[in-house]
Amino acid sequence: RRRSYGLPYGGYSYDAVKSTVYYPCSPVFAVDSNIRTIWGGDCYIGIFEYMRGLCSTDSSIVGTTAPSTKLCNQVLYAPVETKINLMYTVNPRWSRLDSGIQAALGTREAFTGAYTYNAMWETAGVHQAGTPVGGTAEFYEQDYDLYVSNPVYNIMDKSKVFFIKPSDLDENNSVDTRIYRTGKKFNGEVSDTWTKFPINNQLDVDTKYGGITKLVNFKDKLFYFQPKGIGVIAVQEREVVSGQSGASTVLGVGGVMDRYDYITTDSGCSNINAIASSTAGLYYADEYNKKLCRLGQNVEFLSDIKGIRSWADGKDFTTASVLYNQNFNELWFYVEDETVIFNEYVNGFVTFTYEAFNKYSKIGNKTFITTPTNTGKRLDEENTRKNCTLRIYSNPNNLIVNRFDSLTFGLTSTGVFDTIKFSNRYQNSNTLNFSTNSRLRSRNYIINTLRDTTGKRLYDNHLKTELTFNTSSNETIKVFDIITNYTPINTR
């Protein structure tokens, strides 16, 4: 709390200053019209105004009347450290009387030509004024004392008592692998139990797998994700046995957060926005392993087993995000600069899009996303027709290099695609007109002009195909089978 003796911290001697540590309560502010609110501290650093003289053609201004426009003053300013707040002195001073009109007059004699000069005194009373050159002495009455402080502003606030901070205090009291829990909630309770966290109602998981990224309640189980591990927390587990009649009997009910069990320590998630749940499982992006994963009965590395491993290996998973589009049972994985879509109906990745997002929310059957530029939009708006782009990723032999020969599209519609383009890690084709570069055979469109810009065949372990469709003609398009014809290349 504030020091009670006369000289703060032993005074201003060299020894006192050397043995004192100063802690500023605020930075140094520029002099402006803004009001600054500062808390704490027991010393003030301010400007002391030594009122040497007050000059005016109106002698009454040295009293309590308003200052005239012909007012000037001789003031000495000095920065001081004091236990008195100099801003709350009760006597008039130049910083209060200043009307904004200032004269650059540096000597006492410079005032005598136009002003009546009055020397300032520390106490009120009748004092002799300065004597003009060639004139007679004058007297004036000063009706206030200078340098008077209101002691009310220095009264110590005894409602708050401060204690010395221990030298061994550990201010980092946050444990990123700790889970806290409240008590059990009951209907009609007087106070909300979910706002109270009793002491020791906590559970610490293993720290070697990183801090907890997110807690997810999925199918009545509480999962926790760490960057290098995934586990489940026991919450009122029941031991059930079946009797001879087939009826189930509950032998006992466990507590809340009695223990934790790891499902895997080979995979995890480090981004809170890279975890989403559907009706079939939990989906997430694994930054450390660079894999797109599904958690069901066990962990599945979807990017490996569904043929996009080479695509995932070349991506930066730092800002990956995942969302669940319930209208089409799709999981959208946004990684670096592309979004790959996994469809649960076909149990595979179906297309790519450049639709970027970092967060999503659901209201009813509507899905809303927030883009990396902090703009929001809705997905899958009803009764809208938009130009579309379909991107197909073919990886038939995992890491084996193939020569891609042709593509077959099964279309049932009033229109066809407008353009088609091919690419891989090393080659790019020109943008081709779909109609002029395809042959129609039994409602199937076949394209065998898979060449790069130099006319060479396309060789790689994968092929990326991009098709565009323009809705300006009010035509519709439906895509069924897409067949990739390729020839494996045996390297020697």
Disulfide bonds with the S-S distance in Angstrom:
none
